[in-house]
Each structure stands twice: as structure tokens, then as C-alpha cells.
């Protein structure tokens, strides 16, 4: 009996050792060591489970970057049948750049103004919750993006938002692979990162939620980065929920944090 217990303990210890060695080898817990300067766009998760990644990344931004306007782009999880863009002139507890929202509304039927629905969208609420503490004087432009779109509306929105962008940060609030184990999820992260780094929008639009949860939001964000010539990418984190909670066999969501700079 005692021998069996020793063997079990040894097996568990060995498996955990392999797991954390794998994490170290793939730099899953690694982070970008250089200072972050001239950052125009950042990709971050919208799960509170990953709050340490979110907070650390925003604090790194704060060291060398000041922003007075922050555009937050994320998927419309709960009303995906809505027009392509959902935004609002007001958010409870957070200041909104109303002039930008007015210009978006003027684009017509592809833009929906709805404060109640938008305030229930965690892809918007979670990043703003942290950003408002780090940049308390910034105004926000929240955009929840539906999977239904035309090239025309994405072009109009990206061109509109890419004007008057001094001291503006663009935040893409997305999660990456869903319901996968760490090995497959991190492999898919690399595929997604490669497509994002190379602005391969056609490939991104082919992704399902085993890669990322909002291809259309991602394409809109990348269109803006392209217009602004913020094309230098750096990965800060590529990780998985199982790492954060310390459960090696957990299927879950993967996360990527990265920035585009000029």
C-alpha cells in the first residue's frame, strides 16, 4: 500500500514537473522585458480570471504612455444579431467621448446606440474598469462588434476612428482559444499571433473560437493599426487559464496580450 502511494506521488510530481517545464520552455508565463513606448494599440483579455495580466500590461503602458482618449473594441456576446457596431453616449461611472459617438451614429443603420445593452457587455466593461483607474482623466469610446458586417462599414468606422488620435489608445478586448487544453490552445495562440502580427485579415476571418472569439473585432482593430502605421508587434503574454489556476488538465480559455507601436 505504501509503495503504491509513493508511486502515485511520484507520478503526480513528475507530471507537474513536465507541465511547468513545458510552460517555461514555451515562455507561457514569459513577458516582454523591454519598456513599452509609442504604443498605439493593445490586445488584452476580457476575463477577470486573467486580471493579473490585464493590470500588469496596463501598468507597463502607463510607465511611458499617456492617453486622454481610449477606444475599446470587443465582441458583442449577448446581442450578436445587432447592427455591426453597438456604442453609447453614456456609461455608468465612466466618461464617454460623445463627439466621437455622434460621428459613429451618423454612419447610419450599421451603428446602434444602446447604453443598457452595452453596459452588460463584459468585453467592454472589464477593460474599462481597469483602464479608468490607471488613466482616470481619459474618455472612452466603447464599441461592441457583431459578427455580421460589410467591408464598407468596417472601412468607414476604421477611417473615422483613425482621425484626431493624439494621445489615443486602441484596445482590442478579446479572448483566444476556448474549451481546449493547454497544448492545443498554445499552439493555436501562435497561429493567431502570427496572423495578427502579419495583418492577415483573411486568415483571421476564417478563425472559429478555437482560435479567438471575435474575428471581426480583430480585423477592425488591425485596419486602424494599419491606417495609423502602428505595425510593430510585441507579444507580452501567451498563456492559458490552467496556468493561472494551477490545474494542468483543465480545458479552458487561452489569453494573449500584445501591443502595436509605431
C-alpha positions as CSV (number, residue, x, y, z in Angstrom):
1,X,0.0,0.0,0.0
2,X,2.8,2.4,1.0
3,X,4.6,1.6,-2.3
4,X,1.5,2.4,-4.3
5,X,1.2,5.7,-2.5
6,X,4.8,6.6,-3.2
7,X,4.3,5.6,-6.9
8,X,1.2,7.8,-7.1
9,X,3.0,10.8,-5.5
10,X,6.0,10.3,-7.8
11,X,3.7,10.2,-10.9
12,X,1.9,13.3,-9.9
13,X,5.1,15.2,-9.1
14,X,6.6,14.0,-12.5
15,X,3.5,15.1,-14.4
16,X,3.5,18.6,-12.7
17,X,7.2,18.9,-13.4
18,X,6.7,18.1,-17.1
19,X,3.8,20.6,-17.2
20,X,5.7,23.5,-15.6
21,X,8.8,22.7,-17.6
22,X,6.7,22.9,-20.8
23,X,5.3,26.2,-19.6
24,X,8.8,27.5,-19.1
25,X,10.1,26.1,-22.4
26,X,7.3,27.7,-24.4
27,X,7.6,31.0,-22.5
28,X,3.9,30.7,-21.5
29,X,4.5,32.7,-18.4
30,X,7.0,34.9,-20.1
31,X,6.6,38.6,-20.7
32,X,8.1,41.3,-22.9
33,X,11.0,42.7,-20.9
34,X,11.6,46.0,-22.8
35,X,9.7,49.2,-21.9
36,X,6.6,49.9,-23.9
37,X,6.9,53.2,-25.8
38,X,4.8,54.8,-28.6
39,X,2.1,52.2,-28.1
40,X,-1.0,52.8,-30.3
41,X,-2.9,49.6,-29.7
42,X,-3.0,46.7,-27.2
43,X,-4.8,43.4,-27.2
44,X,-5.9,42.2,-23.8
45,X,-8.3,39.5,-22.4
46,X,-11.8,40.3,-21.0
47,X,-11.9,37.6,-18.3
48,X,-11.4,38.7,-14.7
49,X,-9.6,35.4,-14.3
50,X,-6.8,37.0,-16.3
51,X,-6.9,40.2,-14.3
52,X,-3.2,40.0,-13.3
53,X,-2.2,40.0,-17.0
54,X,-4.6,42.9,-17.7
55,X,-3.4,45.1,-14.8
56,X,0.3,44.3,-15.3
57,X,0.0,45.2,-19.0
58,X,-1.8,48.5,-18.4
59,X,0.7,49.4,-15.7
60,X,3.5,48.8,-18.1
61,X,1.8,51.1,-20.6
62,X,1.5,53.8,-18.0
63,X,5.2,54.0,-17.5
64,X,5.9,55.5,-20.9
65,X,2.5,56.4,-22.4
66,X,-0.2,58.9,-21.5
67,X,-3.7,58.7,-23.1
68,X,-6.6,61.1,-22.9
69,X,-8.9,59.1,-25.2
70,X,-9.3,55.3,-25.2
71,X,-11.2,53.3,-27.8
72,X,-12.3,49.9,-26.5
73,X,-13.3,47.3,-29.2
74,X,-14.7,43.9,-28.3
75,X,-17.2,41.3,-29.3
76,X,-20.9,41.7,-28.8
77,X,-21.5,38.5,-26.9
78,X,-25.2,38.8,-25.9
79,X,-26.7,40.6,-28.9
80,X,-24.8,39.3,-31.9
81,X,-27.7,39.9,-34.2
82,X,-27.4,43.6,-33.6
83,X,-26.0,46.0,-36.2
84,X,-22.3,45.7,-36.7
85,X,-21.3,48.4,-34.1
86,X,-23.0,49.0,-30.8
87,X,-22.0,52.0,-28.7
88,X,-23.4,54.6,-26.3
89,X,-23.2,58.2,-25.4
90,X,-23.0,57.3,-21.7
91,X,-21.6,54.6,-19.5
92,X,-22.4,54.4,-15.8
93,X,-19.3,55.7,-13.8
94,X,-17.2,56.2,-16.9
95,X,-16.8,59.3,-19.2
96,X,-17.5,58.8,-22.9
97,X,-16.2,60.9,-25.8
98,X,-19.6,61.9,-27.0
99,X,-18.4,63.7,-30.2
100,X,-16.9,60.5,-31.5
101,X,-20.0,58.6,-30.7
102,X,-22.1,61.2,-32.6
103,X,-19.9,60.7,-35.7
104,X,-20.3,56.9,-35.4
105,X,-24.1,57.3,-35.1
106,X,-24.1,59.4,-38.3
107,X,-22.8,56.4,-40.2
108,X,-26.4,55.1,-40.2
109,X,-28.2,51.8,-39.7
110,X,-25.0,49.7,-39.0
111,X,-24.5,51.6,-35.7
112,X,-26.7,51.0,-32.7
113,X,-26.8,53.3,-29.7
114,X,-27.9,51.4,-26.6
115,X,-26.5,52.1,-23.2
116,X,-28.3,49.3,-21.3
117,X,-27.1,46.6,-23.6
118,X,-23.6,47.9,-23.8
119,X,-23.2,48.1,-20.1
120,X,-23.9,44.4,-19.8
121,X,-21.1,43.6,-22.3
122,X,-18.1,42.3,-20.4
123,X,-15.7,42.8,-23.3
124,X,-16.2,46.5,-22.8
125,X,-16.8,46.7,-19.0
126,X,-13.8,44.7,-17.9
127,X,-11.0,46.6,-19.7
128,X,-12.7,50.0,-18.9
129,X,-12.9,49.0,-15.2
130,X,-9.1,48.7,-15.0
131,X,-8.2,51.4,-17.5
132,X,-10.2,54.0,-15.6
133,X,-8.1,53.5,-12.6
134,X,-4.8,53.8,-14.5
135,X,-5.9,56.6,-16.8
136,X,-8.5,58.5,-14.6
137,X,-8.7,61.5,-16.9
138,X,-9.3,59.6,-20.1
139,X,-12.6,59.5,-22.1
140,X,-13.8,56.2,-23.6
141,X,-15.2,55.2,-27.0
142,X,-16.8,51.8,-26.4
143,X,-17.5,49.6,-29.4
144,X,-19.2,46.1,-29.2
145,X,-18.9,44.4,-32.6
146,X,-21.3,41.9,-34.1
147,X,-20.1,39.1,-36.3
148,X,-22.3,40.5,-39.1
149,X,-20.5,43.1,-41.1
150,X,-19.7,44.5,-44.5
151,X,-16.3,45.7,-45.7
152,X,-17.9,49.1,-46.2
153,X,-18.9,49.6,-42.6
154,X,-15.5,48.4,-41.2
155,X,-13.7,50.8,-43.6
156,X,-15.9,53.7,-42.6
157,X,-15.5,53.0,-38.8
158,X,-11.7,52.5,-39.0
159,X,-11.3,55.7,-41.1
160,X,-13.4,57.7,-38.7
161,X,-11.6,56.5,-35.6
162,X,-8.2,57.0,-37.1
163,X,-8.6,60.8,-37.2
164,X,-7.5,63.1,-34.4
165,X,-5.7,60.4,-32.5
166,X,-3.1,62.3,-30.4
167,X,-2.8,60.6,-27.0
168,X,-5.3,57.9,-28.1
169,X,-5.1,54.2,-27.2
170,X,-6.9,51.5,-29.1
171,X,-7.8,48.4,-27.0
172,X,-8.9,45.1,-28.6
173,X,-10.6,43.2,-25.9
174,X,-10.7,39.5,-27.0
175,X,-10.0,36.1,-25.6
176,X,-8.3,33.5,-27.7
177,X,-8.9,29.7,-27.8
178,X,-11.9,28.3,-26.0
179,X,-12.5,24.9,-24.3
180,X,-9.1,23.5,-25.2
181,X,-6.3,22.0,-23.2
182,X,-3.0,23.9,-22.8
183,X,-1.1,22.2,-25.6
184,X,-3.6,22.7,-28.3
185,X,-4.5,26.2,-27.1
186,X,-1.0,27.5,-27.0
187,X,-0.4,26.1,-30.5
188,X,-3.5,27.9,-31.7
189,X,-2.3,31.1,-29.9
190,X,0.9,31.0,-32.1
191,X,-1.2,30.7,-35.2
192,X,-3.4,33.6,-34.2
193,X,-0.4,35.7,-33.1
194,X,1.3,35.1,-36.5
195,X,-1.9,36.2,-38.4
196,X,-2.3,39.3,-36.2
197,X,1.4,40.3,-36.5
198,X,1.2,39.9,-40.3
199,X,-2.1,41.6,-40.7
200,X,-3.5,38.5,-42.3
201,X,-7.1,39.6,-42.1
202,X,-8.5,36.9,-44.4
203,X,-7.0,34.2,-42.3
204,X,-8.3,35.8,-39.1
205,X,-11.8,35.9,-40.6
206,X,-11.6,32.1,-41.1
207,X,-10.9,31.5,-37.4
208,X,-13.5,29.9,-35.1
209,X,-13.5,30.1,-31.3
210,X,-10.7,27.5,-31.0
211,X,-8.5,30.5,-32.1
212,X,-10.2,33.7,-30.9
213,X,-13.7,34.9,-30.1
214,X,-14.2,37.9,-32.4
215,X,-12.5,37.9,-35.8
216,X,-14.5,40.9,-37.0
217,X,-13.4,43.0,-33.9
218,X,-9.8,41.9,-34.6
219,X,-10.0,42.9,-38.3
220,X,-11.4,46.4,-37.3
221,X,-8.6,46.9,-34.8
222,X,-6.0,45.8,-37.4
223,X,-7.4,48.1,-40.0
224,X,-7.0,51.0,-37.6
225,X,-3.4,50.0,-36.8
226,X,-2.6,49.8,-40.5
227,X,-4.0,53.3,-41.2
228,X,-2.0,54.7,-38.3
229,X,1.1,52.8,-39.3
230,X,1.4,51.2,-35.9
231,X,2.7,48.0,-37.3
232,X,5.5,46.9,-34.9
233,X,4.1,44.0,-32.8
234,X,5.4,42.7,-29.4
235,X,3.9,39.8,-27.5
236,X,3.7,40.4,-23.8
237,X,1.9,37.2,-22.7
238,X,0.6,34.0,-24.3
239,X,-0.9,31.8,-21.6
240,X,-3.9,29.6,-20.6
241,X,-6.4,29.5,-17.8
242,X,-5.0,26.3,-16.5
243,X,-1.7,28.1,-15.8
244,X,-3.5,30.8,-13.8
245,X,-5.5,28.4,-11.6
246,X,-2.7,25.8,-11.4
247,X,-4.8,22.9,-12.8
248,X,-2.8,21.2,-15.6
249,X,-5.5,19.1,-17.0
250,X,-8.1,21.9,-17.2
251,X,-9.7,22.7,-20.6
252,X,-10.3,26.4,-20.8
253,X,-9.6,29.7,-22.4
254,X,-6.2,31.0,-23.6
255,X,-5.1,34.6,-23.5
256,X,-2.7,36.7,-25.5
257,X,-1.5,40.2,-24.6
258,X,0.4,42.2,-27.1
259,X,1.0,45.7,-28.4
260,X,1.3,47.6,-31.7
261,X,3.7,50.5,-31.8
262,X,4.8,53.0,-34.4
